[in-house]
Amino acid sequence: MNNTLNNRFRFARLGLGAVALAALTACVAPAPYYQQTTTYPYSPAPYPIAATPAPYAAYGRVVNIEVLQTQTNGGPTSGGGAVAGGVVGGVLGNQIGHGSGRAAATALGLVGGALLGNAIEANNRAPRVYQSYRVSIQTDNGNYRAFDVSSPGDLRVGDRVRIDGNQISRI
């Protein structure tokens, strides 16, 4: 009877370890990151450009929408993920089995946790690619202005727009 109870606890611990490992594996996917963009004047030569944006609303037409891609540099792993993963894996592995089986499970949990923790940290430090858009507008007075935005929304080349400060709206 006592042996059957120990087997049930062993399987329960093994199941708990599998659930914990699955939860750690779910952490591997990177969290989404949203880049903030800036607005600045842009003029393709030889066209004139306004020195500073006018304090009043200006009108113009969208002449170009281009996709901009930027990439961040990744960094090497620090080893912190491997250490933390090894500690968690070792603790979980120590909960399984008795005697030499417990020692083997602890060692396996330690190595597996260290590998998983290192993979999670490497994924979080991986290079990332960001996409934004540059909307170029020719104003009614002949100047060109460009705005870097995260999404052009419903703007299309040829649309008539109103520029109010750094805000673009279709009219």
N, C-alpha and C positions, 0 to 999 in steps of 0.2 A: 504494500500500500504506500509506504513511504517512498519507494523507488518511483512509483507512478506519479506521485505528487512532485518529486524532483524533476522528472521528465517534463511535466507540464510547465513548471517554472522555467526550465531551460528553454522550451519552445517559446514561452511568453517573452523571455529576455531576448531571444533571437529575433522575434517579431518586432520588439521595441527597437532593437538595434537596426533592423532593416528600415523601419519607419524613420528613424533619426538619420540614417544614411540617405534615404530618399529626400528628406527635407533639406539636407546639406547640398545635395545634388541640384535641387531646384534653385539654389542661390547662384549657380554658375551663370545664368542668363544675365547680361548687363542691363542695368536700369536705363530707361530712355533719358537722354540728355538734350536739352533744348538750348540752342545757342542764341544769344541776343545779338542783333545786328545794329549797325549804326547807319546814319544817313549823312551823306556828304555830297557836295556839288561835283559834277563830272562833266567834262566837255571834250568831245573828240575834236582834235585839231582839224581844220583851221577855223572852226566855228567859234563865235564869241560866247563868253559865259558871263553871267552876272557875278559881280564880285561878292555880294552878300545877298541872301534871299530877301525879297521885298517883305515889308511888314504887313502888306495887304494881300488879298487873295489874287492869284494869277491863274490864267487859263492856258491850256495847251492841248497837245495831242501826244499820245503814247507812240513813240517811234521804234522802241526796241524793248524786249524783255529777254534777259539772258540768265541762265542758270549759273550760279557760282558754287564751287565746291571747295571747302577748306578741310584740311586734315590736321589733327593734333598728333604730336609725337607720342608714342607709347613709352613706357618706362620699364626698367627691369624689376623683377620681383625683389622684395626686401627680405623674404624668408619668414616674415611674420605670419603669413597665411599658412605656411607649412607647419610652423610651431603650434599655432592655435588648432589647426586641423589634427595634428598629431596628438595633442592633449585630449581633445574631444574624442577622437577615435580610440585612444588608449583607455579612457574612462569607460566608454561604451563597450569596448572589447573585454574589459575586466569584469563586466557584469554577466558575462556568458561563461558557462562551464565551471568545472572544479579541477583543482590540481594542475596537471600539465596541460589540460585542455584550456583552462583559464589563461595560463601563461601564453599559449599559442594564440588564443583569441585576442589577448591584449596586444601582442606583437603585431598581429594582422591588422587590428584596429588602428594601432599607432602608425603603421606604414601607410595603410589605406587613407587614413585621415590626413596625413601629411601630404600625400599626393593630391588628394581632393582639395585641401586648403591652398596648396600652391597653384593648382589649376584655377581656382576661383580668383585668387589674387592676380594671376597673370591675365585673366579675362578682364578684370576691372581696370588694369593698367594698359590694355591694348590700345593701339591707335584708333581714333574715331574719325569718321568722315561726316561733315555737316553740309547741308545744302541750303542755299538762300537764293534770292532772286534780285537782279538789278533792273529796275524799271527806269528807262530813259525817256524823258519827256522834252519835246520842243515847245517852248512857250510861244504865245502869240507874238511877242516882241522879238523872236528869233533866237533867244538864248536856249541853252540845253541844261537840263537838270537831271540828275540821276538819284534814285533812292534805292538803298538796299533794304529789302523786306523779307520776312520769313515766308510769306506766301503772297502771290500777286492777286489772290482772290478772283474776282470776276473781270479783272482788267485784261484787255487784249490789245494787240498792236492796232493802231488806228482809232482807238477810243478817245473821245473828247473828255478831258479831266479838269478838275479845279484843284489848285495847289494852295492850301491855306497853312502857312508855316511849313511844317514837315509832314502834313497830312495830305494824302491824295484821295480824291473821291471822283467817281465817274459821274458825268452829267449827261 
